[in-house]
Amino acid sequence: LKFAMEKGETEIATLLGATIEVRSAAVHEVGMDNRFLEEIESRLGSVHQTIHETVPASEVSVSLHEIDPKHERSCRMWVTSGMSDKPMGFSSKEGKNVYAELLIKLPYDWAISKGFKRDTQSFWPLNWMRKVAHMPHLYQGSIEEGVMIPNGEPAVPFSSQTDLCWFLIARMNEYSPIKVEGKETSLFTLIPIYTEEREFALEHGYKKLL
C-alpha cells in the first residue's frame, strides 16, 4: 500500500466515481458512526455540513464532515467517518486491529457550499480525503505516519491555482486516539506540501517539516 500511495496510483479515481450527497447539517443514524462523531464534536467542534457518498467498489462508505472548530477560528476543519467501519489491518506489535479516520485543515475562507461541483478548484482537498480514506480498503494495507502521497507520477499540482502537489500524513496526537465502545481509532491529518518540502522531509525527516 505504501508503494502504491507514494507512486500516486490513479486507477482509484475510476472506483471513486461515487454518488455524492451534501447536507447542510449532519443527519446520522444511531450507531458507531454517530458515537464517533459525538466524540469528534466534543473535542473539535460541531458539525456544520456533511458530504455523504456511495462507492460500490469499496468495502466502506466514507462521509466528510465540516467542523466549526472550537479552538482554531483561523481555519476550517474536515473530518472523515466510515473509514474506520473496517480495520486497516492487524498490528502484531500492539496485538489488535488498527482503525483510522482522517482530518484536514483548510483556510477559513476556503468555503465548500451545498451547490459545489466536484471538479471545481476548491474541492481537491476533499476529493483527496476520499481517495486516501479508501486506499487501505482497496489495497489491503494501512496508512502510516510520515508517508508522502504524490498527485500522479511525476507529481503535478493539485489544481491550476496552486503548486502544492504532495500530501504528508501525520498523526493528530492532540486529538487521537478516539475510543468508542472499546474500539480505538487513530486520527491522521493530511497536510498538502510542495515538492521542495517533500525533498526537505526526505533529507531531514518529516517531523522537521511539521
PyMOL commands that set and color helices and strands:
alter all, ss='L'
color gray80, all
select helices_A, chain A and resi 2-6+12-15+32-43+83-85+124-139+195-204+206-208
alter helices_A, ss='H'
color red, helices_A
select strands_A, chain A and resi 19-23+45-54+63-69+75-81+89-91+96-107+148-150+166-171+178-180+183-193
alter strands_A, ss='S'
color yellow, strands_A
deselect
rebuild
show_as cartoon
